[in-house]
Amino acid sequence: MAAPPKQKVVVVGAGPVGSLAALYAASRGDQVEVYDLRGDLRDPTTIPLNFTKSINLALSERGIHSIRQSYRQGLTDDILRDTIPMYGRMIHGRERGTLWKAAQAYDIHGRAINAVDRSSLNNALLDELERSPNVKLFFNHKLTGADFNTNKAWFERRIPGETPQCDDLGVAGRVPEIEVSFDYLIGADGAHSASRFHMMKFARVDYQQEYIDTVWCEFRIPPTENGDFSISPNHLHIWPGREFMFIALPSADKSFTCTLFAPESHLAPLENAPKALHEFFDLHFPGICPELIEPEALSEQFTLNPHLPLISLKCKPHHFSASVAIIGDAAHAVLPFYGQGLNAGLEDVRVLFELLDNFGVYDSNISVYTRSVRRGAAFQEYTKQRCDDTHAINDLSKQNYLEMRWGVKSPLYKLRKIIEETIDQRFPFLGWKTQYARVSFSNQPYAEIVRAVQHQSQTLGICLVTTLVTTAGAFSVLMWKYPRYFSPMGLIRSSIHQLAGFLARATRKN
């Protein structure tokens, strides 16, 4: 039997997740076409869809592992070369008029997460795609329709800065669409995904979307006058508050990209009120203004940079038939508080293509029909695995917001961290890890992490209760056996006796 023709794969979305998916498909010999609504993202004049830079990205183990699995020589090293390792959090505050800061290591073994600029990461992936002869890139193409029974999609092509001529306009003044056929389509076009929207016309998708009562606004801490970092570059800096927080991540130009997270009701009164804004920062984020950001710059950035909402979403399934699979934010937009949105999306790509390999989709000498059946089975398993995992990281990200904005200052949080890291370091054979280490420094599925951490919590609770009961029991036995010393009156008499002895010795000495 002759080998079937190469598959044609259409990827919608040229962000980091979509670009990595295109690399995986291209490395398996597929003919790949990538379509993006925006202009070429490597062009600095291209305006992001939300008209601002996105929250800085944190690249951790599962994301790095997924990039390595693309088997592109030197790509991972090139990307990591432009990152800055962050070995822990730096918590900032003020007590009795004095500024303080306290470092909290992420990991007892000294591992780090990596601050990465979104555009640098995206540019590296797009450059790699452009070097692939079986990949075509199409920018300024908007997905307007898809039929996942006949495997066809339609795109509007727009030329930036040009007004379509009357002869170029179709019905009702719309730009004419182009029709694209495919063997399967990968939707990687973000939280407001057109791919997901059209897939939902064919698949019975359970869909849940939530905007939390928090908006974010971006700020920038500039380098010092001598061109150096103004605060430690190897930490994620946090100014925590009960209802809001301010964070800062290092950038390659020695500045810090900062984000204020707060309920919109707290920010509205500060608009057009510079004095109130500066007082708000001085009260809740001491040491920011004027030490790190000049008052005028703070007011300007707060006014000019948009205050944007935070969305989380879950959906199931993540595919339809053998025709389409959605990945990244299109399938599971998560809140940014665990730094896992990018990493989970890159892991989607690895898991999806590992399943396509395992189900024999890329075996030679199979029929087109058999390949389609196998691809459908692989997509089904992808949904089964990733829905549980991505729902889990969605929930963990919400919980971590509470930890970051307040829990990091809690004595209970610090005590548990010390206990868990001590067990990990002294008794590694027990397999005990902190939740953060499991999420950021392993490739363990998120759903398994939740179960493992729950088991650890129960074990820790049982050990604590057993210790308290044993201590109370031992003390009770001592009170019964030696009432003279361990009863309340005995303890008082013993204390008085010790005090009298101390005074007598002091008197003799004098």
Buried (B, 14 or more C-beta within 10 A) or exposed (E): EEEBEEBBBBBBBBBBBBBBBBBBBBBBEBBBBBBBBBBBBBEEEBEEEEEBBBBBBBBBBBBBBBBEBBEBEEBBEBBBEBBBBBBBBBBBBBEEEEEEBEEBBBBBEEBBBBBBBBBBBBBBBBEBBEEBEBBBBBBBBBBBBBBBEEBBBBBBBBEEEEEBEEEEEEEEEEBEBBEBEBBBBBBBBBBBBBBBBBBBEBBEBEEEEEEBEBBBBBBBBBBEEEEEBBBBBBBBBBBBBEBBBBBBBBBBEBBBBBBBBBEEEBBEEBEEEBEEBBEBBBEBBBBBBBEBBEBEBBBBBBEEBEBBEBBBBBBBBBBBBBBBBBBBBBBBBBBBBBBBBBBBBBBBBBBBBBBBBEBBBBEEEBEEEBBBBBBBBBBBBBBEBBBBBBBBBBBBBBBBBEBBBBBBBEEEBBEBBEBBBEBBEEEEEEEBBBBBBBBBBBBBBBBBBBEBBEEBEEEBEEEEEEEEEEEEEEEEEEBEEEEEEBBEEBEEEEEEEEEEEEEEEEEEEE
